[in-house]
């Protein structure tokens, strides 16, 4: 297992991710794919304080992530890959990342976002990005926590 889960979560690293997903997936690596985080060593250090000491945390800019995609996919380390929003994910795909499936998790109320699906808020451009990625064959699910029922997302959802 290399990439255990790809998750869109605007908070990136937080208690739900640590206590829920990292433990559930038995990940020994968390990779934050975000240009702003990759350029902010203080924020990376803050995230490192939140995760268990035995779990490696790295932050990559989107260009580097896309360039390293084959190595990441082939890595033996179970990795939780986090994106802050669907637009960043779409940029990574446009640059060469090839995810098979994506978990939509923490997409919270923010300026320009509206309620989209149960528990998720998104802007029109984020919704369009998810639709486009579904059209490319990427599977999407909604599951806020690992024990929740998996809700499939298809391109026919209401915008």
C-alpha positions in Angstrom: 0.0 0.0 0.0 1.4 3.4 -0.9 -1.2 6.1 -0.9 -3.7 4.9 1.7 -6.1 7.8 1.2 -6.3 11.1 -0.7 -8.4 13.5 1.3 -9.7 17.0 0.6 -9.8 18.8 4.0 -9.5 22.6 4.3 -8.0 22.3 7.8 -5.4 19.8 6.5 -3.9 18.4 9.7 -6.2 18.4 12.8 -7.5 16.1 15.5 -10.0 14.3 13.2 -7.3 13.5 10.8 -4.8 12.4 13.5 -7.1 10.4 15.7 -9.4 9.1 13.0 -7.7 8.7 9.7 -4.0 8.1 10.5 -4.8 5.5 13.1 -7.6 3.8 11.0 -5.4 3.6 8.0 -2.2 2.8 10.0 -0.3 5.5 8.0 3.3 6.1 8.9 3.4 9.2 6.6 1.3 12.3 6.1 1.9 14.4 3.0 0.4 17.8 2.8 0.1 18.9 -0.9 -0.2 22.7 -0.7 2.0 25.5 -2.1 1.4 27.8 0.9 2.2 25.1 3.5 5.3 23.9 1.6 6.6 27.5 1.7 5.9 28.0 5.4 8.3 26.0 7.7 6.5 27.3 10.8 3.2 25.9 9.7 4.9 22.6 8.8 6.4 22.5 12.3 3.0 23.2 13.8 1.5 20.3 11.9 4.4 18.0 13.1 3.5 18.8 16.7 0.0 17.5 16.2 0.8 14.1 14.7 2.3 11.1 16.5 6.1 11.3 16.6 6.5 8.0 14.7 4.5 9.4 11.7 6.5 11.3 9.1 5.0 14.6 7.9 6.1 16.3 4.7 4.7 19.2 2.7 5.2 19.5 -1.0 4.2 22.2 -3.5 1.8 21.0 -6.2 4.5 21.0 -8.9 6.8 18.8 -6.9 4.0 16.5 -5.9 3.0 15.9 -9.5 6.6 15.4 -10.5 7.1 12.8 -7.7 3.7 11.1 -8.3 5.2 7.8 -9.6 7.5 7.5 -6.7 4.8 8.3 -4.2 2.4 5.8 -5.7 5.2 3.1 -5.6 6.3 3.9 -2.1 5.8 1.1 0.5 4.9 3.6 3.2 1.1 3.9 3.8 0.6 7.6 3.2 -2.3 9.9 3.9 -2.2 12.6 1.2 -4.0 15.9 2.1 -5.3 18.7 -0.2 -6.9 21.8 1.2 -9.5 22.1 -1.6 -10.6 20.5 -4.9 -8.9 23.3 -6.9 -5.5 22.3 -5.7 -6.3 18.7 -6.3 -7.3 19.5 -9.9 -4.1 21.5 -10.4 -2.1 18.4 -9.3 -4.0 16.2 -11.7 -3.5 18.7 -14.5 0.3 18.5 -13.8 0.4 14.7 -13.8 -0.9 13.3 -10.5 -3.1 10.3 -11.1 -5.3 9.6 -8.1 -7.8 6.7 -8.4 -10.1 7.9 -5.7 -10.5 10.9 -3.4 -12.2 11.3 0.0 -14.1 14.6 0.4 -14.0 15.4 4.1 -13.6 18.8 5.7 -15.0 21.4 3.4 -16.4 24.0 5.7 -18.3 27.3 5.5 -16.2 30.0 4.0 -16.7 33.2 1.9 -17.8 32.2 -1.6 -18.9 28.7 -0.5 -22.4 27.4 -0.1 -23.9 24.2 1.2 -23.2 21.7 -1.5 -23.9 18.2 -0.1 -24.5 17.0 3.4 -21.8 18.5 5.6 -19.8 20.0 2.8 -19.6 23.5 1.5 -18.0 24.5 -1.8 -17.7 27.3 -4.3 -19.0 27.0 -7.9 -15.4 26.6 -9.1 -14.7 23.8 -6.5 -17.9 22.0 -7.6 -16.8 22.3 -11.3 -13.4 20.9 -10.5 -14.9 17.8 -8.8 -17.2 17.3 -11.8 -14.3 17.6 -14.2 -12.2 15.1 -12.2 -15.1 12.6 -12.0 -15.3 13.0 -15.8 -11.6 11.9 -15.9 -12.5 8.7 -14.1 -11.5 9.7 -10.6 -13.9 8.2 -7.9 -15.1 10.5 -5.1 -16.6 9.6 -1.8 -17.8 11.6 1.2 -16.8 10.2 4.5 -16.1 12.7 7.3 -14.7 10.0 9.7 -13.5 6.5 8.9 -16.4 4.7 10.6 -19.1 6.7 8.7 -20.9 5.1 5.8 -19.3 5.8 2.4 -21.4 8.1 0.2 -20.5 7.9 -3.5 -20.3 11.2 -5.4 -21.1 11.1 -9.1 -21.2 13.8 -11.8 -25.0 14.1 -11.5 -25.0 15.9 -8.1 -26.8 19.2 -7.8 -24.6 22.3 -8.0 
